[in-house]
């Protein structure tokens, strides 16, 4: 019975790690795309939010066709933007809802790459432990 509990807990951990990995990988690829072919425009800092010692900037921007979008920056330790200030935004012309503050593109790339580099090995480790426990549990039942 104990093995089943461990497997359920490990399955939950696998789900969380997997979701984190997929999300960060997508954001990493989006940051690379923005660096390669993003379009720069002016935006407006609409708000700041803090979580522990990291802040994020919420900003809005308007496309040449008049479509309005809003996005949120990567978390950062120091924030120089203030609500109501004009900010430089880079957006993806193929997916205009994907955007980042121009001065944070490099930090965004590094941030999401680090999350991927930490999460991928952890996911493999937990998956291996899951398989090991599953095989050991089946063997114990036989």
TIRO-2110 file (N, C-alpha, C; in Angstrom, 1 decimal):
// TIRO-2110
0.8, -1.2, 0.0, N, 1, A
0.0, 0.0, 0.0, CA, 1, A
0.9, 1.3, 0.0, C, 1, A
2.0, 1.2, 0.7, N, 2, A
2.9, 2.4, 0.8, CA, 2, A
3.4, 2.8, -0.6, C, 2, A
3.7, 1.8, -1.5, N, 3, A
4.2, 2.1, -2.8, CA, 3, A
3.2, 2.9, -3.6, C, 3, A
1.9, 2.6, -3.4, N, 4, A
0.9, 3.3, -4.2, CA, 4, A
0.9, 4.7, -3.8, C, 4, A
1.0, 5.0, -2.5, N, 5, A
1.1, 6.4, -2.1, CA, 5, A
2.2, 7.1, -2.7, C, 5, A
3.4, 6.5, -2.6, N, 6, A
4.6, 7.1, -3.3, CA, 6, A
4.4, 7.4, -4.7, C, 6, A
3.8, 6.4, -5.4, N, 7, A
3.6, 6.6, -6.9, CA, 7, A
2.6, 7.7, -7.1, C, 7, A
1.6, 7.9, -6.3, N, 8, A
0.6, 9.0, -6.5, CA, 8, A
1.3, 10.3, -6.3, C, 8, A
2.1, 10.4, -5.2, N, 9, A
2.9, 11.7, -4.9, CA, 9, A
3.8, 12.0, -6.1, C, 9, A
4.6, 10.9, -6.5, N, 10, A
5.5, 11.1, -7.6, CA, 10, A
4.8, 11.5, -8.9, C, 10, A
3.6, 11.0, -9.2, N, 11, A
2.9, 11.3, -10.3, CA, 11, A
2.5, 12.8, -10.3, C, 11, A
2.1, 13.3, -9.1, N, 12, A
1.8, 14.7, -9.0, CA, 12, A
3.0, 15.6, -9.2, C, 12, A
4.1, 15.2, -8.6, N, 13, A
5.4, 15.9, -8.9, CA, 13, A
5.7, 15.9, -10.3, C, 13, A
5.6, 14.8, -11.0, N, 14, A
5.9, 14.7, -12.4, CA, 14, A
5.0, 15.7, -13.2, C, 14, A
3.7, 15.8, -12.8, N, 15, A
2.8, 16.7, -13.5, CA, 15, A
3.2, 18.1, -13.4, C, 15, A
3.6, 18.5, -12.2, N, 16, A
4.0, 19.9, -11.9, CA, 16, A
5.3, 20.2, -12.6, C, 16, A
6.3, 19.3, -12.5, N, 17, A
7.5, 19.5, -13.2, CA, 17, A
7.3, 19.6, -14.7, C, 17, A
6.5, 18.7, -15.3, N, 18, A
6.3, 18.6, -16.7, CA, 18, A
5.6, 19.9, -17.2, C, 18, A
4.6, 20.4, -16.4, N, 19, A
3.9, 21.6, -16.8, CA, 19, A
4.9, 22.8, -16.8, C, 19, A
5.7, 22.9, -15.7, N, 20, A
6.7, 23.9, -15.6, CA, 20, A
7.7, 23.9, -16.8, C, 20, A
8.2, 22.7, -17.1, N, 21, A
9.1, 22.6, -18.2, CA, 21, A
8.5, 23.0, -19.5, C, 21, A
7.3, 22.6, -19.8, N, 22, A
6.7, 22.9, -21.1, CA, 22, A
6.5, 24.5, -21.1, C, 22, A
6.0, 25.1, -20.1, N, 23, A
5.7, 26.5, -20.0, CA, 23, A
7.0, 27.3, -20.2, C, 23, A
8.1, 26.9, -19.5, N, 24, A
9.3, 27.6, -19.6, CA, 24, A
10.0, 27.4, -21.0, C, 24, A
9.9, 26.2, -21.5, N, 25, A
10.4, 26.0, -22.9, CA, 25, A
9.7, 26.9, -23.9, C, 25, A
8.4, 27.0, -23.8, N, 26, A
7.7, 27.9, -24.7, CA, 26, A
8.1, 29.3, -24.6, C, 26, A
8.3, 29.8, -23.3, N, 27, A
8.7, 31.2, -23.1, CA, 27, A
10.1, 31.4, -23.6, C, 27, A
11.0, 30.4, -23.4, N, 28, A
12.4, 30.5, -23.9, CA, 28, A
12.4, 30.6, -25.4, C, 28, A
11.6, 29.8, -26.1, N, 29, A
11.5, 29.9, -27.5, CA, 29, A
10.9, 31.2, -28.0, C, 29, A
10.0, 31.7, -27.3, N, 30, A
9.4, 33.0, -27.6, CA, 30, A
10.4, 34.1, -27.4, C, 30, A
11.2, 34.1, -26.4, N, 31, A
12.2, 35.1, -26.2, CA, 31, A
13.3, 35.1, -27.3, C, 31, A
13.6, 33.9, -27.7, N, 32, A
14.6, 33.7, -28.8, CA, 32, A
14.0, 34.3, -30.1, C, 32, A
12.7, 34.0, -30.3, N, 33, A
12.0, 34.6, -31.5, CA, 33, A
12.0, 36.1, -31.5, C, 33, A
11.7, 36.6, -30.3, N, 34, A
11.6, 38.1, -30.1, CA, 34, A
13.0, 38.7, -30.4, C, 34, A
14.1, 38.1, -29.9, N, 35, A
15.4, 38.6, -30.2, CA, 35, A
15.7, 38.6, -31.7, C, 35, A
15.2, 37.5, -32.4, N, 36, A
15.6, 37.3, -33.8, CA, 36, A
14.7, 38.2, -34.7, C, 36, A
13.4, 38.3, -34.4, N, 37, A
12.6, 39.0, -35.4, CA, 37, A
11.5, 39.8, -34.8, C, 37, A
11.6, 40.2, -33.5, N, 38, A
10.6, 41.1, -32.9, CA, 38, A
10.5, 42.5, -33.5, C, 38, A
9.4, 43.0, -33.3, N, 39, A
9.1, 44.4, -33.7, CA, 39, A
9.0, 45.3, -32.5, C, 39, A
9.8, 46.4, -32.6, N, 40, A
9.8, 47.3, -31.4, CA, 40, A
8.7, 48.4, -31.6, C, 40, A
8.1, 48.7, -30.4, N, 41, A
7.0, 49.7, -30.4, CA, 41, A
7.1, 50.4, -29.0, C, 41, A
6.4, 51.5, -28.9, N, 42, A
6.2, 52.1, -27.5, CA, 42, A
5.1, 51.5, -26.8, C, 42, A
5.2, 51.3, -25.5, N, 43, A
4.1, 50.8, -24.7, CA, 43, A
4.0, 51.7, -23.5, C, 43, A
3.1, 51.2, -22.6, N, 44, A
2.8, 52.0, -21.4, CA, 44, A
2.8, 51.0, -20.2, C, 44, A
3.6, 51.3, -19.2, N, 45, A
3.7, 50.6, -18.0, CA, 45, A
2.3, 50.8, -17.2, C, 45, A
1.6, 49.7, -17.1, N, 46, A
0.3, 49.9, -16.5, CA, 46, A
0.3, 49.6, -15.0, C, 46, A
1.2, 48.7, -14.5, N, 47, A
1.2, 48.4, -13.1, CA, 47, A
2.5, 47.6, -12.8, C, 47, A
2.8, 47.6, -11.5, N, 48, A
3.9, 46.8, -11.0, CA, 48, A
3.4, 45.8, -10.0, C, 48, A
3.9, 44.6, -9.9, N, 49, A
3.5, 43.7, -8.8, CA, 49, A
4.8, 43.1, -8.2, C, 49, A
4.7, 42.8, -6.9, N, 50, A
5.9, 42.2, -6.2, CA, 50, A
5.5, 40.9, -5.6, C, 50, A
6.4, 40.0, -5.7, N, 51, A
6.3, 38.7, -5.1, CA, 51, A
7.6, 38.4, -4.4, C, 51, A
7.7, 38.4, -3.1, N, 52, A
8.9, 38.3, -2.4, CA, 52, A
9.8, 39.4, -2.8, C, 52, A
11.0, 39.1, -3.4, N, 53, A
11.9, 40.1, -3.8, CA, 53, A
12.0, 40.3, -5.3, C, 53, A
11.0, 39.9, -6.0, N, 54, A
11.0, 40.0, -7.5, CA, 54, A
9.8, 40.8, -7.9, C, 54, A
10.0, 41.7, -8.8, N, 55, A
8.9, 42.5, -9.4, CA, 55, A
8.6, 42.2, -10.8, C, 55, A
7.4, 42.3, -11.2, N, 56, A
7.0, 42.2, -12.7, CA, 56, A
6.3, 43.5, -13.1, C, 56, A
6.5, 43.8, -14.3, N, 57, A
5.9, 45.0, -14.9, CA, 57, A
4.8, 44.5, -15.9, C, 57, A
3.6, 45.1, -15.6, N, 58, A
2.5, 44.8, -16.6, CA, 58, A
2.5, 46.0, -17.5, C, 58, A
2.4, 45.7, -18.8, N, 59, A
2.4, 46.8, -19.8, CA, 59, A
1.5, 46.6, -20.9, C, 59, A
1.1, 47.6, -21.6, N, 60, A
0.2, 47.5, -22.7, CA, 60, A
0.9, 48.2, -23.9, C, 60, A
0.4, 47.8, -25.1, N, 61, A
1.0, 48.3, -26.3, CA, 61, A
-0.1, 48.2, -27.4, C, 61, A
0.1, 49.0, -28.5, N, 62, A
-0.9, 49.0, -29.6, CA, 62, A
-0.1, 48.7, -30.9, C, 62, A
-0.7, 47.8, -31.6, N, 63, A
-0.1, 47.4, -32.9, CA, 63, A
-0.4, 48.5, -34.0, C, 63, A
0.3, 48.5, -35.1, N, 64, A
0.0, 49.5, -36.1, CA, 64, A
-1.4, 49.5, -36.6, C, 64, A
-2.1, 48.3, -36.6, N, 65, A
-3.5, 48.2, -37.0, CA, 65, A
-4.5, 48.7, -36.0, C, 65, A
-4.0, 49.2, -34.8, N, 66, A
-4.8, 49.7, -33.7, CA, 66, A
-5.2, 48.6, -32.7, C, 66, A
-4.8, 47.4, -32.9, N, 67, A
-5.2, 46.3, -31.9, CA, 67, A
-4.3, 46.6, -30.6, C, 67, A
-5.0, 46.5, -29.5, N, 68, A
-4.3, 46.7, -28.2, CA, 68, A
-4.0, 45.4, -27.6, C, 68, A
-2.9, 45.3, -26.9, N, 69, A
-2.4, 44.0, -26.2, CA, 69, A
-1.9, 44.5, -24.9, C, 69, A
-1.8, 43.5, -24.0, N, 70, A
-1.1, 43.7, -22.7, CA, 70, A
-0.3, 42.4, -22.4, C, 70, A
0.7, 42.6, -21.6, N, 71, A
1.6, 41.5, -21.3, CA, 71, A
2.3, 41.8, -19.9, C, 71, A
3.0, 40.8, -19.5, N, 72, A
3.7, 41.0, -18.2, CA, 72, A
5.2, 40.6, -18.4, C, 72, A
6.1, 41.3, -17.8, N, 73, A
7.5, 41.1, -18.0, CA, 73, A
8.0, 39.8, -17.2, C, 73, A
9.2, 39.4, -17.4, N, 74, A
9.8, 38.4, -16.6, CA, 74, A
10.0, 39.0, -15.2, C, 74, A
10.0, 38.1, -14.2, N, 75, A
10.3, 38.6, -12.8, CA, 75, A
11.8, 39.2, -12.8, C, 75, A
11.9, 40.3, -12.1, N, 76, A
13.3, 40.9, -11.9, CA, 76, A
13.4, 41.5, -10.5, C, 76, A
14.7, 41.6, -10.1, N, 77, A
15.0, 42.0, -8.8, CA, 77, A
14.8, 43.5, -8.6, C, 77, A
15.1, 44.3, -9.6, N, 78, A
14.9, 45.7, -9.5, CA, 78, A
14.1, 46.2, -10.7, C, 78, A
13.2, 47.1, -10.4, N, 79, A
12.3, 47.6, -11.4, CA, 79, A
12.5, 49.1, -11.5, C, 79, A
12.9, 49.6, -12.7, N, 80, A
13.1, 51.0, -12.9, CA, 80, A
11.8, 51.7, -13.5, C, 80, A
10.9, 50.9, -14.0, N, 81, A
9.7, 51.4, -14.6, CA, 81, A
8.7, 51.9, -13.6, C, 81, A
7.9, 52.8, -13.9, N, 82, A
6.8, 53.3, -13.0, CA, 82, A
5.5, 53.3, -13.8, C, 82, A
4.4, 53.0, -13.1, N, 83, A
3.1, 53.0, -13.8, CA, 83, A
2.9, 54.4, -14.4, C, 83, A
2.4, 54.3, -15.7, N, 84, A
2.2, 55.5, -16.5, CA, 84, A
3.3, 55.9, -17.4, C, 84, A
4.5, 55.3, -17.2, N, 85, A
5.7, 55.6, -18.0, CA, 85, A
5.6, 54.9, -19.3, C, 85, A
6.2, 55.6, -20.3, N, 86, A
6.4, 54.9, -21.6, CA, 86, A
7.6, 53.9, -21.5, C, 86, A
7.3, 52.7, -22.1, N, 87, A
8.4, 51.7, -22.1, CA, 87, A
8.5, 51.2, -23.6, C, 87, A
9.7, 50.7, -23.9, N, 88, A
10.0, 50.1, -25.2, CA, 88, A
9.6, 48.6, -25.1, C, 88, A
8.8, 48.2, -26.0, N, 89, A
8.2, 46.8, -26.1, CA, 89, A
8.7, 46.2, -27.4, C, 89, A
9.0, 44.9, -27.3, N, 90, A
9.3, 44.1, -28.5, CA, 90, A
8.2, 43.0, -28.6, C, 90, A
7.5, 42.9, -29.7, N, 91, A
6.5, 41.9, -29.8, CA, 91, A
6.7, 41.0, -31.0, C, 91, A
6.2, 39.9, -31.0, N, 92, A
6.3, 38.9, -32.1, CA, 92, A
5.3, 39.2, -33.2, C, 92, A
5.7, 39.6, -34.4, N, 93, A
4.7, 39.9, -35.4, CA, 93, A
3.8, 38.7, -35.8, C, 93, A
4.3, 37.5, -35.6, N, 94, A
3.5, 36.3, -35.9, CA, 94, A
2.5, 36.0, -34.8, C, 94, A
2.8, 36.4, -33.6, N, 95, A
2.0, 36.2, -32.4, CA, 95, A
2.0, 37.5, -31.6, C, 95, A
1.3, 38.5, -32.0, N, 96, A
1.5, 39.8, -31.3, CA, 96, A
1.2, 39.9, -29.8, C, 96, A
0.5, 38.9, -29.3, N, 97, A
0.3, 38.8, -27.9, CA, 97, A
1.5, 38.5, -27.1, C, 97, A
2.6, 38.0, -27.8, N, 98, A
3.8, 37.6, -27.2, CA, 98, A
4.7, 38.8, -27.2, C, 98, A
5.1, 39.4, -26.1, N, 99, A
5.9, 40.6, -26.0, CA, 99, A
6.7, 40.6, -24.7, C, 99, A
7.7, 41.4, -24.8, N, 100, A
8.6, 41.6, -23.6, CA, 100, A
9.1, 43.1, -23.7, C, 100, A
9.5, 43.6, -22.5, N, 101, A
10.2, 44.9, -22.5, CA, 101, A
11.5, 44.7, -23.1, C, 101, A
11.9, 45.7, -24.0, N, 102, A
13.1, 45.6, -24.8, CA, 102, A
14.3, 45.4, -23.9, C, 102, A
14.4, 46.1, -22.8, N, 103, A
15.5, 46.0, -21.9, CA, 103, A
15.6, 44.7, -21.1, C, 103, A
14.6, 43.9, -21.2, N, 104, A
14.6, 42.6, -20.5, CA, 104, A
14.7, 41.4, -21.4, C, 104, A
14.8, 41.6, -22.7, N, 105, A
14.8, 40.4, -23.6, CA, 105, A
16.0, 39.5, -23.2, C, 105, A
17.2, 39.9, -23.0, N, 106, A
18.3, 39.1, -22.6, CA, 106, A
18.0, 38.4, -21.3, C, 106, A
17.5, 39.1, -20.3, N, 107, A
17.2, 38.5, -19.0, CA, 107, A
16.1, 37.5, -19.1, C, 107, A
15.1, 37.7, -20.0, N, 108, A
14.0, 36.8, -20.2, CA, 108, A
14.6, 35.5, -20.7, C, 108, A
15.5, 35.6, -21.7, N, 109, A
16.1, 34.4, -22.3, CA, 109, A
16.8, 33.6, -21.2, C, 109, A
17.6, 34.3, -20.5, N, 110, A
18.4, 33.6, -19.4, CA, 110, A
17.5, 33.0, -18.4, C, 110, A
16.5, 33.8, -17.9, N, 111, A
15.6, 33.3, -16.9, CA, 111, A
14.9, 32.0, -17.3, C, 111, A
14.3, 31.9, -18.5, N, 112, A
13.6, 30.7, -18.9, CA, 112, A
14.6, 29.6, -19.2, C, 112, A
15.8, 29.9, -19.7, N, 113, A
16.8, 28.8, -20.0, CA, 113, A
17.2, 28.2, -18.6, C, 113, A
17.3, 29.0, -17.6, N, 114, A
17.7, 28.4, -16.3, CA, 114, A
16.6, 27.5, -15.7, C, 114, A
15.4, 27.9, -15.9, N, 115, A
14.3, 27.1, -15.4, CA, 115, A
14.2, 25.8, -16.2, C, 115, A
14.4, 25.8, -17.5, N, 116, A
14.5, 24.6, -18.3, CA, 116, A
15.6, 23.7, -17.8, C, 116, A
16.8, 24.3, -17.6, N, 117, A
18.0, 23.6, -17.2, CA, 117, A
17.8, 22.9, -15.9, C, 117, A
17.1, 23.5, -15.0, N, 118, A
16.9, 22.9, -13.7, CA, 118, A
15.7, 21.9, -13.7, C, 118, A
14.7, 22.2, -14.4, N, 119, A
13.5, 21.4, -14.4, CA, 119, A
13.7, 20.1, -15.2, C, 119, A
14.4, 20.1, -16.3, N, 120, A
14.5, 18.9, -17.1, CA, 120, A
15.2, 17.8, -16.4, C, 120, A
16.4, 18.0, -15.7, N, 121, A
17.0, 16.9, -15.0, CA, 121, A
16.1, 16.4, -13.8, C, 121, A
15.5, 17.4, -13.1, N, 122, A
14.6, 17.0, -12.0, CA, 122, A
13.5, 16.1, -12.5, C, 122, A
12.9, 16.4, -13.7, N, 123, A
11.9, 15.6, -14.2, CA, 123, A
12.3, 14.2, -14.6, C, 123, A
13.5, 14.1, -15.1, N, 124, A
14.1, 12.8, -15.5, CA, 124, A
14.4, 12.0, -14.2, C, 124, A
14.9, 12.6, -13.2, N, 125, A
15.1, 12.0, -11.9, CA, 125, A
13.9, 11.4, -11.3, C, 125, A
12.8, 12.2, -11.2, N, 126, A
11.6, 11.8, -10.6, CA, 126, A
10.9, 10.7, -11.5, C, 126, A
11.0, 10.9, -12.8, N, 127, A
10.4, 9.8, -13.7, CA, 127, A
11.2, 8.5, -13.5, C, 127, A
12.5, 8.5, -13.3, N, 128, A
13.2, 7.3, -13.0, CA, 128, A
12.8, 6.7, -11.7, C, 128, A
12.7, 7.5, -10.7, N, 129, A
12.2, 7.0, -9.4, CA, 129, A
10.8, 6.4, -9.5, C, 129, A
9.9, 7.1, -10.2, N, 130, A
8.6, 6.6, -10.4, CA, 130, A
8.6, 5.2, -11.1, C, 130, A
9.4, 5.0, -12.1, N, 131, A
9.5, 3.7, -12.8, CA, 131, A
10.1, 2.7, -11.9, C, 131, A
11.1, 3.1, -11.2, N, 132, A
11.7, 2.1, -10.2, CA, 132, A
10.7, 1.6, -9.2, C, 132, A
10.0, 2.6, -8.6, N, 133, A
9.0, 2.2, -7.6, CA, 133, A
7.8, 1.4, -8.2, C, 133, A
7.4, 1.7, -9.4, N, 134, A
6.4, 1.0, -10.0, CA, 134, A
6.8, -0.5, -10.3, C, 134, A
8.0, -0.7, -10.8, N, 135, A
8.6, -2.0, -11.1, CA, 135, A
8.7, -2.8, -9.8, C, 135, A
9.3, -2.1, -8.7, N, 136, A
9.5, -2.7, -7.4, CA, 136, A
8.1, -3.1, -6.8, C, 136, A
7.1, -2.3, -7.0, N, 137, A
5.8, -2.6, -6.5, CA, 137, A
5.2, -3.8, -7.1, C, 137, A
5.3, -3.8, -8.5, N, 138, A
4.8, -5.0, -9.2, CA, 138, A
5.5, -6.3, -8.8, C, 138, A
6.9, -6.2, -8.7, N, 139, A
7.7, -7.3, -8.3, CA, 139, A
7.3, -7.8, -6.9, C, 139, A
7.0, -6.9, -6.0, N, 140, A
6.6, -7.3, -4.6, CA, 140, A
5.2, -8.0, -4.6, C, 140, A
4.4, -7.7, -5.5, N, 141, A
3.1, -8.3, -5.6, CA, 141, A
3.1, -9.7, -6.2, C, 141, A
4.2, -10.0, -7.0, N, 142, A
4.3, -11.3, -7.6, CA, 142, A
4.8, -12.4, -6.7, C, 142, A
END
